[in-house]
Amino acid sequence: GNPELPTAVNITWSSINFKTILQWQPKPSGYFYTVEIHGQTSDTKKKCILTTETQCDVTDLLRNVKETYTAHILSVMSSGMDNFEEPPFAVSEKFTPYSQTVLGKPEIQNYRQKDSKLTVVFQDPLTPYTFPNGSFQSIRDIFQHDLQYKLYYWKDQSSGKKDTVTKSHTFEVSVDSTKNYCFYIQGIIPSRRENRNGQESMVVCTSVERNILDEYGAEVFIIIAVLAIAVITLAIVLSVILCKRKKAKAAREKEPLNGV
């Protein structure tokens, strides 16, 4: 039989939106790896046969997303596949795509803040799986009613967040018409015990036109008014002083010279 070969260690599943990569260590030297995917109810399938890589995209073998799988990482010589003796292998942890894949970032398509209403329209992340017509399935197509989205929003330059939940592609929330708002979206699977919250979308801020009072607040105008009053008062005082000096000077010039 084959000499005893090193077996894989640190086997991990990495899955986002059902695109699933199997990773392990170490880099092989003088031998190869072959991946076997074992399902609870499905036949064993091989992938990445005789590879020198330490990762394997197994997405297409996990189409039954509610199935629970384990991966066997076989260590083989180049001729090992023809040998009747079972090669040494390592076994991964169990993996169920439906309950363990991470929800990716939703894509914000457009948004609008008009008067006291903020409207946000977004798109579901796509998966690698396709319909018979070739179009890609979204995570909503797979999770259906298990999927929700949460909108986090707050006044620009403020730290106080609010949130609301929807099962549609649109959020509509009441806001202060005089303030700009920032927000982001996150997918959620409430029925999960782990990985309930997905990745956060990019943060977007509105830019409604605001008047100067809204922009800077009443405090700034009070300060400006006080400074203006101070400047005007100073100007009046200086004018009075200059006026008195001129009158005094004119009075001295009209006095007759002594001894003439």
C-alpha positions in Angstrom: 0.0 0.0 0.0 0.9 3.7 0.0 3.3 4.9 2.6 1.6 6.9 5.4 1.1 10.4 4.1 0.4 13.6 6.1 -3.2 14.4 6.5 -4.9 17.8 6.3 -5.4 19.9 9.4 -7.3 23.2 10.2 -10.1 22.3 7.8 -12.6 25.2 7.5 -15.7 26.1 5.6 -15.9 29.7 4.2 -19.3 30.5 2.7 -20.9 33.8 1.6 -24.2 33.8 -0.2 -23.8 30.1 -0.7 -20.5 30.4 -2.5 -18.5 27.9 -0.4 -14.8 27.4 -0.3 -13.1 24.6 1.7 -9.7 25.4 3.1 -7.0 23.4 4.9 -3.3 23.0 5.7 -0.5 22.1 5.0 0.8 22.7 1.5 1.6 19.2 0.1 5.1 18.1 -0.8 5.5 14.9 -2.8 1.8 14.1 -2.7 -1.7 15.4 -3.6 -5.1 16.1 -2.1 -8.5 15.0 -3.3 -11.7 16.3 -1.8 -14.7 14.1 -1.2 -18.1 15.7 -0.2 -20.3 13.4 1.9 -24.0 14.3 2.3 -26.4 12.7 4.7 -28.8 11.6 1.9 -26.7 12.2 -1.2 -24.0 10.2 -2.9 -20.3 11.0 -2.3 -18.8 13.3 -4.9 -15.2 14.1 -5.6 -13.8 17.6 -6.4 -10.3 19.1 -6.8 -8.9 15.7 -7.7 -5.1 15.4 -7.3 -4.6 19.0 -6.4 -1.6 20.7 -4.8 -3.8 23.6 -3.6 -5.1 23.9 -0.1 -8.5 25.2 -1.0 -11.4 23.9 -3.1 -14.6 25.6 -4.4 -17.3 23.1 -3.6 -20.3 25.3 -4.3 -21.6 23.2 -7.1 -21.7 20.1 -4.9 -23.9 21.7 -2.2 -26.9 22.5 -4.3 -29.2 20.9 -1.8 -28.6 23.8 0.7 -30.6 22.2 3.5 -28.5 19.1 3.4 -25.7 18.6 6.0 -22.3 17.8 4.6 -18.9 16.7 5.7 -15.7 16.9 3.6 -13.0 14.2 3.5 -9.6 15.6 2.5 -7.7 12.6 1.1 -3.9 12.6 0.9 -2.8 10.6 -2.1 0.1 9.8 -4.4 -0.4 10.4 -8.1 -1.1 6.8 -8.6 -3.1 6.5 -5.4 -6.5 6.8 -7.1 -5.8 3.4 -8.8 -4.9 1.7 -5.5 -7.6 -0.3 -3.8 -6.4 0.6 -0.4 -8.1 3.6 1.1 -5.8 6.6 1.4 -5.3 8.5 4.6 -7.8 11.4 5.0 -9.0 14.0 7.4 -12.7 14.9 8.1 -14.1 18.4 8.4 -16.8 19.7 10.7 -20.3 19.3 9.5 -21.7 22.1 7.3 -25.2 23.0 6.4 -25.3 25.9 3.8 -28.9 27.0 4.7 -28.0 27.7 8.3 -24.4 28.6 8.1 -23.6 30.6 4.9 -23.1 34.3 5.7 -25.5 36.8 4.1 -23.5 39.2 1.9 -23.9 42.9 1.6 -27.2 44.2 0.2 -26.8 46.7 -2.7 -28.5 50.1 -2.2 -30.1 50.9 -5.6 -31.5 54.4 -4.9 -32.8 56.5 -2.0 -34.7 59.8 -1.6 -35.3 62.1 1.3 -38.3 64.3 0.6 -40.0 66.4 3.2 -40.3 64.1 6.3 -39.9 60.8 4.5 -36.8 58.8 3.7 -37.2 56.1 1.0 -34.5 53.5 0.4 -34.7 50.8 -2.3 -32.2 48.0 -2.3 -31.3 44.7 -4.1 -30.8 41.2 -2.7 -27.3 39.6 -3.0 -27.1 37.0 -5.7 -26.0 33.4 -5.2 -23.9 31.2 -7.6 -26.9 29.0 -8.2 -29.1 29.6 -11.3 -32.6 29.0 -12.5 -33.2 26.8 -15.6 -33.2 29.9 -17.8 -29.6 30.7 -16.6 -30.4 33.7 -14.4 -28.9 33.7 -10.9 -30.9 33.0 -7.9 -30.9 35.6 -5.1 -30.7 34.8 -1.4 -34.4 35.7 -1.2 -35.2 33.0 -3.8 -33.6 30.5 -1.4 -34.5 31.8 2.1 -37.9 33.2 1.0 -39.9 34.2 4.2 -37.0 33.4 6.5 -35.2 36.5 5.2 -35.6 40.0 6.6 -33.7 43.2 6.2 -32.9 45.8 8.8 -32.3 49.5 8.1 -30.2 51.4 10.6 -30.5 55.2 10.2 -29.4 58.3 12.1 -29.1 62.1 11.8 -25.9 63.1 10.1 -23.2 63.9 12.7 -25.3 62.2 15.4 -24.6 59.0 17.2 -28.2 58.0 18.0 -29.3 55.2 15.7 -32.8 54.0 14.9 -33.8 50.8 13.1 -36.7 49.3 11.3 -37.3 45.9 9.6 -38.9 44.9 6.3 -39.4 41.7 4.2 -39.7 43.8 0.9 -37.1 45.7 -1.1 -38.1 49.1 0.2 -37.8 51.0 3.4 -39.9 54.1 4.2 -39.3 55.9 7.4 -40.3 59.3 8.9 -37.4 61.7 9.4 -36.8 65.3 10.4 -37.1 67.3 7.1 -34.5 69.8 8.1 -31.7 67.2 8.8 -29.6 65.0 6.6 -29.5 61.2 7.4 -27.0 58.4 7.1 -28.0 54.7 6.9 -27.0 51.2 6.0 -28.8 47.9 5.5 -28.2 44.4 6.8 -29.8 41.0 6.0 -31.1 38.9 8.9 -32.3 35.3 9.3 -34.2 35.5 12.7 -34.7 31.7 12.8 -30.9 31.1 13.1 -29.1 30.6 16.3 -25.7 31.6 14.8 -24.9 33.9 11.8 -28.2 35.6 12.2 -26.9 39.0 11.0 -25.4 39.4 7.5 -22.7 41.8 6.2 -23.5 45.5 6.4 -24.0 47.5 3.2 -22.0 50.6 2.5 -23.1 53.7 4.6 -24.9 56.3 2.5 -25.9 59.8 3.6 -28.5 62.1 2.1 -27.8 65.7 1.1 -31.0 67.7 1.2 -30.7 71.5 0.9 -30.9 73.2 4.2 -31.0 76.8 5.2 -28.2 78.4 7.3 -30.3 78.2 10.5 -30.7 74.4 10.0 -27.0 74.0 9.1 -25.5 75.8 12.0 -28.2 76.1 14.7 -29.6 79.1 16.6 -26.6 79.2 19.0 -24.3 80.5 16.2 -26.8 83.2 15.3 -27.0 84.4 18.9 -23.2 84.7 19.0 -23.2 86.6 15.7 -25.9 88.9 16.9 -24.0 89.6 20.2 -20.8 90.4 18.3 -22.7 92.6 15.8 -24.3 94.6 18.7 -20.8 94.9 20.3 -19.3 96.2 17.1 -22.2 98.7 16.6 -22.0 99.9 20.2 -18.2 100.3 19.9 -18.7 102.3 16.6 -21.2 104.6 18.3 -19.0 105.2 21.3 -16.0 106.0 19.1 -18.2 108.3 17.0 -19.3 110.2 20.1 -15.8 110.5 21.4 -14.5 111.8 18.1 -17.4 114.2 17.8 -16.7 115.6 21.3 -13.0 116.0 20.5 -13.8 117.9 17.3 -16.1 120.3 19.2 -13.5 120.9 21.9 -10.8 121.6 19.3 -13.1 124.0 17.5 -14.0 125.8 20.7 -10.3 126.3 21.5 -9.5 127.7 18.1 -12.3 130.4 18.5 -10.8 131.7 21.8 -8.9 135.0 21.4 -5.1 134.8 21.8 -3.9 136.0 25.2 -1.9 139.3 25.2 -3.1 140.6 21.8 
